[in-house]
Amino acid sequence: LGRLGEAAELTAYFVIAEAITNAIKHADAGEVTVTGLLADGLLRIEIADDGRGGASMTAGTGIRGLADRVRGVGGDLLVRSPAGHGTRIEAKIPCA
């Protein structure tokens, strides 16, 4: 399919790298999975871990910074992180 636009690639890289770093550093995760799908002009990525959960958009600047970066390119970020059940971050990043 070729390369995506620079903004989409950089945003995806940053989100994935930061989410993995957070899972290792803060969540004591043993496993992290990253999946991606390109459809309808969007790059959809999901990063999930089996860590302690409890991540929040309001608890610190890390997750909020990810959301700001994704929204800055017209995308959206969703975080699900129930305490004790790992974290799942879903990003939708426009490729146009």
KAGI-V272450 format. One record per residue. N is the residue number from 0. SS is DSSP state (2 for helix, 1 for strand, 0 for the rest). D_LAST is the distance of its C-alpha to the last C-alpha in whole Angstrom. Layout:
# KAGI-V272450
N SS D_LAST
N SS D_LAST
This chain:
# KAGI-V272450
0 0 14
1 0 13
2 0 12
3 0 8
4 0 7
5 2 10
6 2 9
7 2 8
8 2 11
9 2 14
10 2 13
11 2 14
12 2 17
13 2 18
14 2 18
15 2 20
16 2 22
17 2 23
18 2 24
19 2 26
20 2 28
21 2 29
22 2 30
23 2 32
24 2 33
25 0 34
26 0 34
27 0 36
28 0 34
29 0 35
30 0 32
31 1 28
32 1 26
33 1 22
34 1 20
35 1 17
36 1 15
37 1 12
38 1 12
39 0 10
40 0 6
41 1 8
42 1 10
43 1 13
44 1 16
45 1 20
46 1 22
47 1 26
48 1 29
49 0 33
50 0 34
51 0 36
52 0 33
53 0 34
54 0 30
55 0 29
56 0 27
57 0 30
58 0 32
59 0 31
60 0 28
61 2 26
62 2 25
63 2 24
64 2 22
65 2 20
66 2 19
67 2 19
68 2 16
69 2 14
70 2 14
71 2 14
72 0 10
73 0 10
74 0 11
75 1 15
76 1 18
77 1 21
78 1 24
79 1 27
80 0 30
81 0 33
82 0 36
83 0 38
84 0 35
85 0 32
86 1 29
87 1 25
88 1 22
89 1 19
90 1 15
91 1 12
92 1 9
93 1 6
94 0 4
95 0 0
